[in-house]
């Protein structure tokens, strides 16, 4: 478990190199704070087995909307934000630019 996560938060591997972190009852602003804590922790970590000793991460953030048809709508917004973060040069977090209202 990552330090600073709540007992009801869920971290899961989503794909080959992607992970999903579900933060129930968390505002987009608070999710950005969690993302920044994760980024800062990784920036301070040194992993000698890796070339350069550092790992970078890009984070896409999206909140569930009341009018979402299903979970895939949230995932699509997060994925879009993730690719915007990667395009910004890696190692940032990016909040979905689509309208959202925390569920």
SVG drawing of the C-alpha trace seen along z (x, -y; Angstrom):
<svg xmlns="http://www.w3.org/2000/svg" viewBox="-27 -22 50 28">
<polyline fill="none" stroke="black" stroke-width="0.4" points="0.0,0.0 1.3,-3.5 1.9,-5.7 -0.9,-8.3 -3.7,-6.3 -6.8,-5.6 -7.9,-2.0 -10.8,-2.2 -8.6,-3.5 -7.8,-0.9 -4.5,-0.6 -4.5,2.0 -2.4,2.8 -4.4,1.7 -2.2,2.7 1.4,3.5 2.8,0.3 -0.3,-1.4 -1.9,-1.4 -5.3,-2.7 -5.8,-4.3 -9.4,-4.7 -10.0,-7.4 -13.7,-7.2 -15.2,-10.3 -12.2,-12.4 -12.5,-15.7 -10.4,-16.4 -8.4,-18.9 -7.6,-16.3 -6.8,-13.8 -4.2,-16.2 -2.7,-16.5 -2.4,-12.7 -0.8,-12.6 1.7,-15.2 2.6,-13.2 3.2,-10.1 5.3,-12.1 7.4,-13.6 8.0,-10.2 9.2,-8.8 11.4,-11.8 13.2,-11.1 13.5,-7.4 16.8,-5.9 16.6,-2.5 20.1,-1.4 18.9,1.4 17.5,-1.2 19.7,-3.0 20.1,-6.5 18.6,-5.2 15.3,-7.0 11.9,-6.1 9.4,-8.6 5.7,-8.5 2.9,-10.3 -0.5,-10.6 -3.9,-11.2 -6.7,-12.3 -10.5,-12.1 -13.5,-12.2 -16.7,-10.3 -19.6,-12.4 -23.2,-11.9 -24.1,-11.4 -21.4,-8.8 -22.9,-5.8 -20.3,-3.5 -16.9,-3.2 -15.3,-3.3 -16.3,-7.0 -14.1,-7.8 -11.3,-5.7 -11.4,-7.4 -11.1,-10.8 -8.2,-9.6 -6.5,-8.0 -6.8,-11.3 -5.3,-13.2 -2.5,-10.6 -1.5,-11.1 -1.6,-14.9 0.7,-14.4 3.1,-12.2 3.1,-14.8 4.0,-17.5 7.4,-15.8 6.7,-13.0 6.7,-13.0 3.8,-15.3 0.2,-14.8 -2.6,-16.2 -6.3,-16.7 -8.8,-15.9 -9.8,-19.1 -13.3,-17.8 -16.2,-19.0 -16.6,-16.8 -18.5,-16.8 -17.2,-14.5 -19.7,-11.7"/>
</svg>
